[in-house]
């Protein structure tokens, strides 16, 4: 009897271990379903605009717009012609609202500027429309 109980416990433990490895549900929602996206792939940044050195607005290939706050430490961000947004944790090329990021500004005055940012929010259509033209990606 004891061996049957031990075998059942081992079976339950194995099943729960496999469930822990199952992929989690994605937090990204399609822009076409009317919901605001929560994540974007860093290699899918289609356009960007900066408001001084503190606020970066990026548009993904899917058309979602995200606000990244840089806390003012991004030299030449407002005059950059290209940037790269990278996750700070590595391992994934997807970043979500609430994640810290690194922003590379390859044409910064000192060669290649690197600054830190924070994905502050995903903007809905009304918030994007309310942005001044000069900062709307």
C-alpha positions in Angstrom: 0.0 0.0 0.0 2.8 2.3 0.9 4.4 1.8 -2.6 1.2 2.7 -4.3 0.9 5.9 -2.3 4.5 6.8 -3.1 3.9 6.1 -6.8 0.8 8.3 -6.8 2.7 11.1 -5.1 5.5 10.8 -7.6 3.0 11.0 -10.5 1.4 14.1 -9.1 4.8 15.7 -8.5 5.9 14.9 -12.1 2.6 16.3 -13.5 2.9 19.5 -11.6 6.6 19.9 -12.7 5.5 19.6 -16.3 2.8 22.2 -15.8 5.3 24.6 -14.4 7.2 24.3 -17.7 4.2 25.0 -19.9 4.3 28.4 -21.7 2.5 31.1 -19.9 -0.4 33.0 -21.6 0.9 36.0 -23.6 0.1 39.4 -22.2 0.3 41.0 -25.6 -3.0 41.7 -27.2 -3.6 42.5 -30.9 -4.0 46.1 -31.7 -7.0 45.2 -33.9 -9.1 43.8 -31.0 -9.6 47.2 -29.4 -7.3 46.5 -26.4 -4.1 48.2 -25.6 -1.0 46.1 -26.1 1.1 45.5 -23.0 4.3 44.2 -24.7 6.4 44.7 -27.8 9.3 43.0 -29.4 12.4 45.1 -29.4 13.2 44.2 -33.0 9.8 45.5 -34.1 10.2 49.2 -33.3 9.1 50.9 -36.5 9.3 54.5 -35.6 10.1 56.7 -32.6 10.0 60.3 -31.4 11.5 61.9 -28.4 10.3 64.8 -26.2 13.5 66.3 -24.9 15.8 63.7 -23.2 13.1 62.4 -20.8 10.3 60.9 -22.9 10.5 58.4 -25.8 7.5 57.3 -27.8 7.9 54.2 -30.0 5.6 52.6 -32.5 5.8 48.9 -33.1 5.3 47.1 -36.4 1.8 46.3 -35.2 1.0 50.0 -34.7 1.0 50.0 -30.9 2.5 53.1 -29.3 4.5 52.9 -26.0 5.9 55.6 -23.7 9.4 55.1 -22.3 10.6 57.4 -19.6 14.4 57.9 -19.5 14.6 60.1 -16.4 16.5 62.7 -18.4 19.7 60.7 -18.9 19.5 60.1 -22.6 22.0 62.4 -24.4 21.0 63.5 -27.9 17.8 61.4 -27.8 15.7 64.3 -29.2 18.0 64.6 -32.2 18.7 60.9 -32.9 18.0 59.5 -36.3 18.1 55.9 -35.0 17.9 54.1 -31.7 17.7 50.6 -30.4 15.6 49.5 -27.4 17.0 46.5 -25.5 15.7 44.6 -22.5 18.0 44.9 -19.5 17.4 41.3 -18.3 18.4 39.6 -21.5 17.1 36.3 -22.7 14.1 37.7 -24.4 13.5 40.3 -27.1 10.1 41.2 -25.7 9.6 44.0 -23.2 6.4 44.9 -21.4 4.9 47.8 -19.5 6.8 48.1 -16.3 10.1 46.7 -17.6 13.4 48.5 -17.5 15.2 48.9 -20.9 18.5 50.1 -22.3 18.3 52.6 -25.1 21.2 52.9 -27.5 21.6 56.1 -29.4 24.3 55.3 -32.0 24.7 58.9 -33.2 25.1 60.5 -29.8 27.7 63.3 -29.7 30.1 61.0 -27.8 29.9 58.1 -30.3 27.3 55.8 -28.9 25.1 56.8 -26.0 23.5 54.2 -23.8 20.9 55.2 -21.3 18.3 53.5 -19.1 14.6 53.8 -19.4 11.4 52.3 -18.1 8.4 51.2 -20.3 5.9 53.5 -18.6 2.7 52.7 -20.5 1.0 51.7 -23.7 -1.1 54.4 -25.2 -4.6 53.9 -26.6 -5.8 55.6 -29.8 -7.0 58.7 -28.0 -3.8 59.2 -26.1 -1.8 58.9 -29.3 -4.0 61.4 -31.0 -3.6 63.8 -28.1 0.2 63.8 -28.4 1.7 66.9 -30.0 2.6 66.2 -33.7 6.4 66.6 -32.9 6.4 63.6 -30.5 3.8 61.4 -32.2 5.6 58.4 -33.7 
